[in-house]
Amino acid sequence: MSSTKSESILARATLRLPGGVNSPVRAFAAVGGRPPFISSARGARLVDSDGNEYVDYVGSWGPAILGHSDPDVVKAVQDVAARGLSFGAPTELEVQFAETLGELYPALQMMRCVSSGTEATMSALRAARGFTGRDVIVKFAGGYHGHSDCLLVKAGSGAATFGSPDSAGVPSKVVEHTIVARYNDLEGLAQLFADQGTRIAAVIVEPVAGNMGCVPPEPGFLEGLVGLCERNGAVAIFDEVMTGCRVARGGAQERYAIRPHMTCLGKIVGGGMPLAVYGGERRIMERIAPLGAVYQAGTLSGNPVAVTAGLVTLSKLDAALYERLEKLGARLEAGLNEAIVDARVVACVQRVGSMITLFFHGGPIRSWDDASGCNTERFGIWHRSMLEQGFYWPPAQFEAAFISGAHTEDDIDRTIAAARTALEKI
């Protein structure tokens, strides 16, 4: 594939943007090589600046569940944009959006729009602390909830200990009230509550982990987590920025029939625009200003163009789409597993609905302890081969890939064939 123009753009980009990108994973540092610069996208296809076409499994990191440039979404965005891009004042569109989400997510008795998943999780944690009057929050190793300071933390020396900063620029004092636990370890979480339950304001979790690759919850883990929070007066927060409307129309809480105290949504609910939501039980959300003392604000929150993209996208998420996504996901999973066996490579595939990861590890992957043992060098070789063959897979071992309604069975079969070729290079 030609890469002359992308390389030229990258050279310019590195002079003005750190690493030449506006989000670190886009730099391809985890897989080697140089990123193609994308010029357009439609359906399940990306086209880069050199005219190369790729079958896309990144989907803008999840939002493109309908495929790129859905004509209904694009038309609605064009129409509303012609009436004004932003007002800094309330609109009926915001109310319609909240009403629609409230029907899909019964746990969202009251909510607020923000502009990013990071904003949503940061605000939810502030609300939980304000509601409980406690300081300590619990997250899980391998879980990513945005780049706010208190969440950029790595585990200490124990299985569940107070953390230390995982990024320069984050003071130790900021994360001294953040505890890192082990995902899918309900016994460890129960012991943590036994030791420090009266200090814990909230437990935040990706109900299906997606930022250490696709890792489903063990049976009873989510139910146990919510139960422990309830018994100890803490707030259970489901970070469904990735899983919301992805693993089911009503997210992981619909798929696993469990209701958290608070929910964070993003990606799909914004239809590809900068939009996210946090919310939950009325008694918690009534602590948010102007009703309560927990302050949070945003100039572009509830932007009319963004909520329009979200509303149209949500209107198209029907049962037929999820049946199709499940079928395509199962087809890709089976084909990848067969290719792994035939190539005699140590690897495994994990999938929940249309989220899927090929791990270079014998598996199963249940937590970050398992995922961290993956052979990332082999993944890099595999990824570069896939890209050369015209398949745009997430450029990191620890990111989930996404299938959209625009993918076809032929796309899936050609992806499997390309994966088989790539595995033979390992």
C-alpha positions in Angstrom: 0.0 0.0 0.0 1.2 3.5 -0.8 1.8 5.7 2.2 3.6 8.7 0.7 1.0 11.3 1.6 0.3 9.9 5.1 4.0 10.0 5.9 4.2 13.6 4.7 1.2 14.6 6.9 2.8 12.8 9.8 6.0 14.8 9.4 4.1 18.0 9.5 1.9 16.8 12.4 4.9 15.9 14.7 6.0 19.6 14.6 2.8 20.8 16.1 1.1 17.8 17.9 2.8 15.6 20.5 3.6 12.4 18.6 1.8 13.8 15.6 -1.6 12.9 17.1 -4.3 14.2 19.4 -4.8 10.9 21.3 -1.8 8.6 22.2 -3.0 5.3 20.8 -3.4 6.8 17.3 0.4 7.1 17.0 0.8 3.2 16.6 3.6 3.1 19.1 2.2 -0.1 20.6 2.3 -1.9 17.2 5.1 -0.2 15.3 4.8 1.4 11.9 3.2 4.7 11.0 -0.5 5.5 11.2 -2.4 6.1 8.0 -4.2 9.5 8.0 -7.8 9.0 7.3 -9.6 11.3 4.8 -13.1 9.8 4.7 -15.3 6.9 5.9 -18.5 5.3 4.8 -20.2 2.2 6.1 -17.5 -0.3 7.3 -14.8 1.3 5.1 -12.1 3.9 5.8 -10.1 5.7 3.1 -6.7 7.2 3.9 -5.0 10.2 2.4 -3.2 8.0 -0.1 -6.5 6.5 -1.3 -6.0 3.1 0.4 -9.2 1.5 1.6 -9.6 -0.5 4.9 -12.3 -2.6 6.4 -12.6 -0.8 9.8 -12.9 -2.6 13.2 -12.1 0.5 15.2 -15.3 2.3 14.4 -14.1 5.6 15.9 -13.3 3.5 19.0 -16.9 2.3 19.3 -19.4 5.0 18.3 -19.9 3.8 14.7 -22.3 1.0 15.5 -24.4 1.9 12.4 -21.2 2.3 10.2 -19.7 5.5 9.2 -21.6 8.4 7.7 -25.0 7.0 8.2 -27.2 9.1 5.8 -30.0 9.7 8.3 -27.6 10.9 11.0 -25.7 13.1 8.5 -28.9 14.6 7.2 -30.2 15.4 10.6 -26.9 16.9 11.7 -26.8 19.1 8.6 -30.4 20.3 9.2 -29.9 21.2 12.9 -26.5 22.8 12.3 -28.1 25.2 9.8 -30.2 26.6 12.7 -27.2 27.2 14.9 -24.2 25.2 16.2 -24.4 26.2 19.9 -26.5 28.4 22.1 -25.3 28.1 25.6 -28.9 27.9 26.6 -31.5 25.1 27.1 -33.0 23.4 24.1 -35.9 21.0 23.7 -33.5 18.6 22.0 -31.7 18.0 25.3 -34.9 17.1 27.0 -35.9 14.7 24.2 -32.4 13.1 24.4 -32.7 12.6 28.2 -36.2 11.2 27.9 -35.0 8.7 25.3 -32.1 7.6 27.4 -34.3 7.3 30.5 -36.5 4.8 28.6 -33.5 2.8 27.5 -31.7 2.9 30.9 -34.2 2.8 33.8 -31.2 3.4 36.2 -31.0 6.9 34.7 -33.7 8.5 36.7 -31.9 11.9 36.3 -28.9 12.7 34.2 -26.7 15.4 32.8 -25.0 15.8 29.4 -21.3 16.5 29.1 -18.8 16.4 26.2 -16.6 13.4 26.8 -16.4 10.1 28.7 -13.7 11.5 30.9 -16.0 14.3 31.9 -18.8 11.8 32.6 -16.7 9.6 34.9 -15.0 12.5 36.7 -18.4 14.1 37.4 -20.0 10.8 38.5 -17.3 10.3 41.0 -17.6 13.8 42.3 -21.3 13.3 42.7 -20.8 10.0 44.6 -18.3 11.7 46.9 -20.7 14.5 47.5 -23.6 12.2 48.1 -21.8 9.9 50.5 -19.5 12.4 52.2 -16.7 9.9 51.8 -13.4 10.3 49.9 -12.2 6.8 48.8 -13.0 5.4 45.3 -12.2 1.9 44.0 -11.3 1.1 40.4 -10.0 -2.1 38.9 -6.6 -2.8 37.4 -6.8 -2.6 33.6 -10.0 -0.5 33.7 -9.8 2.9 32.0 -12.2 5.6 32.9 -10.7 8.6 31.2 -7.7 10.8 32.0 -8.9 12.7 35.1 -6.2 12.8 37.7 -7.7 10.6 40.4 -8.2 7.7 37.9 -4.6 7.7 36.4 -3.4 5.3 39.0 -1.7 2.0 39.1 -1.9 -0.6 41.8 0.5 -0.7 44.8 2.2 -3.7 46.1 -0.9 -5.6 47.2 -3.8 -7.1 45.4 -6.0 -4.2 46.5 -4.0 -1.2 47.8 -4.0 2.5 47.6 -2.4 3.5 44.4 0.4 5.7 43.0 0.2 8.0 40.0 0.4 6.3 36.6 1.2 9.6 34.8 3.6 12.4 35.2 1.9 15.5 36.4 -0.4 13.8 38.8 0.5 14.6 42.4 0.6 11.6 44.8 -1.9 13.4 47.1 -4.5 13.3 44.3 -4.6 9.5 44.1 -4.1 8.8 47.8 -7.8 8.1 48.0 -7.9 5.8 45.0 -7.7 2.0 45.6 -7.0 -0.4 42.8 -8.7 -3.9 43.0 -8.6 -6.9 40.7 -11.4 -7.2 38.1 -13.6 -10.3 38.5 -12.3 -10.9 42.1 -15.4 -10.6 44.2 -13.8 -12.1 47.2 -11.0 -9.5 47.1 -13.6 -6.7 46.8 -15.6 -8.1 49.7 -12.4 -8.1 51.9 -11.7 -4.6 50.9 -15.1 -3.5 52.0 -14.7 -5.4 55.3 -11.5 -3.5 55.9 -12.5 0.0 54.7 -16.2 0.0 53.8 -17.0 3.0 55.8 -14.5 5.1 53.8 -15.5 4.0 50.3 -17.6 6.5 48.4 -17.9 4.5 45.1 -16.7 1.6 43.1 -16.4 2.3 39.3 -16.2 -0.5 36.8 -16.4 -1.2 33.1 -19.1 -3.9 33.4 -17.5 -5.6 30.3 -13.8 -4.5 30.4 -12.8 -3.1 27.1 -9.5 -1.3 27.8 -7.5 -4.4 28.6 -9.2 -6.0 25.6 -12.6 -7.6 25.8 -13.0 -9.2 29.2 -16.5 -10.3 30.3 -17.6 -10.3 33.9 -17.6 -13.6 35.7 -21.0 -14.9 36.7 -22.1 -13.1 39.9 -19.3 -10.5 39.8 -21.4 -7.4 38.9 -24.3 -8.5 41.1 -21.9 -9.0 44.0 -20.3 -5.6 43.4 -23.6 -3.8 43.5 -24.7 -5.7 46.6 -21.5 -4.8 48.4 -22.0 -1.2 47.6 -25.6 -1.2 48.8 -24.8 -2.9 52.1 -21.9 -0.5 52.8 -23.5 2.8 51.7 -21.3 3.2 48.6 -22.3 4.1 45.1 -21.9 1.5 42.3 -20.9 3.3 39.1 -21.1 1.4 35.7 -18.8 3.1 33.2 -20.8 2.1 30.1 -19.1 4.7 27.8 -18.0 1.7 25.7 -20.6 -0.9 26.4 -23.6 1.4 26.4 -25.9 0.5 23.4 -23.0 -1.8 22.3 -23.5 -5.1 24.1 -27.3 -4.5 24.1 -29.5 -1.5 23.4 -29.7 -0.9 27.1 -26.0 -1.7 27.6 -24.4 -4.2 30.0 -27.0 -3.5 32.6 -29.7 -4.8 30.2 -27.5 -7.8 29.0 -26.8 -8.9 32.6 -30.1 -7.7 34.1 -28.4 -5.6 36.9 -29.0 -2.0 37.8 -26.2 0.2 39.2 -26.7 3.4 41.2 -25.0 5.5 38.6 -24.2 5.1 34.9 -21.8 6.8 32.5 -22.5 6.8 28.8 -20.7 8.1 25.7 -19.6 7.0 22.2 -22.7 5.4 20.6 -25.2 7.7 22.4 -23.5 10.7 20.8 -23.7 9.2 17.3 -20.0 10.0 16.7 -20.2 13.5 18.1 -18.5 14.8 21.3 -21.3 13.9 23.8 -21.5 11.8 27.0 -23.8 11.5 29.9 -23.7 10.7 33.6 -26.6 10.1 35.8 -28.4 7.7 38.1 -30.7 7.6 41.1 -32.6 10.8 41.6 -31.5 11.1 45.3 -27.8 11.2 44.1 -28.3 13.5 41.1 -30.3 16.0 43.1 -27.0 16.8 44.8 -25.8 18.4 41.5 -25.9 22.2 41.1 -28.1 24.1 40.8 -30.2 21.7 43.1 -27.3 20.8 45.3 -23.7 21.6 46.4 -21.9 19.3 43.9 -20.7 21.7 41.1 -20.3 20.7 37.5 -20.8 22.8 34.4 -20.0 22.9 30.7 -20.3 25.5 27.9 -21.0 22.9 25.2 -22.9 20.4 27.3 -26.1 19.2 25.6 -24.9 20.8 22.3 -27.9 20.6 19.8 -25.8 19.2 17.0 -24.4 16.4 19.2 -27.7 15.4 20.8 -29.4 15.3 17.3 -26.7 12.8 16.2 -27.4 10.8 19.3 -31.2 10.9 19.0 -31.1 9.7 15.4 -28.6 7.0 16.1 -30.6 5.7 19.1 -33.8 5.6 17.0 -32.1 3.1 14.6 -30.9 0.6 17.3 -33.5 -2.1 16.8 -33.6 -5.8 17.6 -32.7 -6.7 14.1 -29.4 -4.8 14.3 -28.4 -6.6 17.5 -29.3 -9.9 16.1 -27.1 -9.1 13.1 -24.2 -7.9 15.2 -24.4 -11.1 17.3 -24.4 -13.3 14.2 -21.4 -11.4 12.7 -19.5 -11.5 16.0 -20.0 -15.2 16.4 -18.9 -15.8 12.8 -15.7 -13.7 13.3 -15.0 -15.4 16.7 -15.3 -18.9 15.2 -13.2 -18.1 12.2 -10.4 -16.5 14.3 -10.4 -19.5 16.7 -10.1 -21.9 13.8 -7.2 -19.9 12.3 -5.4 -19.9 15.6 -5.6 -23.6 15.9 -4.5 -24.2 12.3 -1.5 -21.8 12.7 -0.6 -23.4 16.1 -0.1 -20.0 17.7 -0.7 -19.3 21.4 -3.7 -17.0 21.3 -7.3 -16.8 22.3 -10.4 -14.8 21.3 -12.9 -13.2 23.7 -16.1 -11.6 22.6 -19.2 -10.0 24.1 -21.7 -9.1 21.4 -20.0 -6.9 18.8 -16.9 -6.3 21.1 -14.0 -8.7 20.3 -10.3 -9.1 21.1 -7.7 -11.5 19.7 -5.3 -11.9 22.6 -1.8 -13.4 22.1 -2.1 -15.4 25.3 -3.3 -18.9 26.0 -6.3 -17.5 28.0 -8.8 -17.2 29.3 -8.3 -13.5 30.2 -10.2 -12.7 33.4 -8.3 -9.7 34.7 -5.3 -7.4 34.1 -3.1 -10.1 35.8 -3.9 -12.3 32.8 -3.9 -9.6 30.1 -0.5 -8.2 31.1 1.0 -11.6 30.1 0.1 -11.2 26.4 2.8 -11.3 23.8 2.6 -7.7 22.5 5.4 -8.2 20.1 3.4 -10.9 18.3 0.4 -8.8 18.3 2.4 -6.0 16.6 3.5 -8.4 13.8 -0.1 -9.6 13.4 -1.5 -6.0 13.3 1.0 -4.8 10.7 0.1 -7.7 8.4 -3.6 -7.0 8.8 -3.1 -3.3 8.0 -1.0 -4.2 4.9 -3.9 -6.4 3.8 -6.5 -3.6 4.2 -7.9 -4.3 7.6 -7.9 -1.6 10.2 -7.8 -3.3 13.6 -7.2 -1.4 16.9 -3.5 -0.6 17.1 -3.0 -2.0 20.6 -3.3 -5.4 22.1 -5.4 -4.1 25.0 -8.2 -2.5 23.0 -11.4 -4.1 21.9 -12.4 -4.2 18.2 -15.9 -3.4 17.2 -18.2 -4.8 14.5 -20.8 -2.5 13.0 -24.1 -3.0 11.2 -22.4 -2.0 8.0 -20.1 -5.0 8.0 -21.1 -7.9 5.8 -20.6 -11.6 6.0 -18.1 -11.2 3.1 -16.2 -8.6 5.2 -16.0 -11.1 8.1 -14.9 -13.9 5.9 -12.2 -11.8 4.2 -11.1 -10.6 7.7 -10.7 -14.2 8.8 -8.6 -15.1 5.7 -6.4 -12.1 6.3 -6.0 -13.0 10.0 -5.0 -16.5 9.0 -2.3 -15.1 6.7 -1.1 -12.8 9.4 -1.0 -15.6 12.0 1.3 -17.6 9.7 3.9 -14.8 10.0 4.1 -15.3 13.8 
